[in-house]
Amino acid sequence: MGRVIKYSFMLLFVVALIGGGFYFYLKKDGYQVVFNSNGGSLIQTIHTGISGIADRPDDPVKDGYTFAGWYLGEEKFDFDTKLNDNITLTARWEVKQEVMYTLSFDSLGGSQIDDILVLEGNILEDVPTPIKDGYTFIGWYYHNKEFDFSEAIKQDMVLVAHYKSDDTNKTTVTVTFDSSGGSEVEAITLTVGDIAKMPKAPTRDGYTFAGWYLNDEEFDFLDPINEDIILTAKWSKE
């Protein structure tokens, strides 16, 4: 009798082992998760594996929209959820809000140029050209570097005109001060070869004046000036 019981337990163990292995084989891929991108880029179907937990895929993309998440029915899906069935997740989207940036133009005594609004990420195709008597326009500068209008616009900007004099025999030069958002500083006129007196420092709420710069280098007011220049204020945030 004892031997019969022993063999019965062994038989049950073998059956359980075989059944478990068969179940494991059937469920080795886990549950299927289908992604309906709702007009966005294609996301491939995945399987959870034995864990029953789905790996979050890369977000889909859709022109003019921002991805707002994967939804199961009316609820946003939590990718830490352990599944017990196959599911289909649907992408939700929010209309992307258009952001406009303002380009302002300081023509430094040239003809007035009105502000231009540019959609974020776009470029300005029709670049305005100011006119200034006795000077030839060179280009628009941003923080003392000529701005490349093939670059996408990503922020509000104040662009400053640069010129060269048409008079090669001129006896005076002009030093113009771009205060970069600070209080206005008047330009000064000097005889060619003279040095400029440093003006009273401009002020700007929330900032400390850090000096006058020419072409990304702090300007030395002991240097003689032989041509028209534009000095730009630099600031450090308080």
C-alpha angles and dihedrals in degrees: 000000000000090000091053091053091047093052091044091057091047091051092050090050092052091047091049091048093050092044092049092050091049091049090048090052092050093047101036091108092047118204129341120244116197119195119213103194092192096225096331131108118307118271116194122236113257137195125226097220120215092316091068090220120120122224112234110246126218111282115265120237131224127182112252094010140090118222110246101185144275117295132200103202106315097335128085108247120244109214090207089068116115109227128220098182143025113280142187119220121202126209120234123206138198121209108253111244114232113239119204124200127202122232111199121192125212104196093185096225096333127112115307117266117199122226116269126211116218127187113244111269094017127110129234105247101178103055112193122232120211123213122222123177113247094012140088117222113241103181148289117289130202116197090346094306124105107254118238106222091199087074119097115252111244104161145019110283140188110211120199124210120236122202141179122218119253089210109083090182097052117143099200135056132200127226110202122194120214104194094192096226097332130109117303120270118197121237118247130215122217140177111261109272096022124120124243124239111235108249125226109285115261121237132227128181112253095009140089118221110247102184145278117294135198116195093343093309125104108254119243108219090204091068116102114242119226101167141028111285138182118218117201125208119234122205138197118210114245 
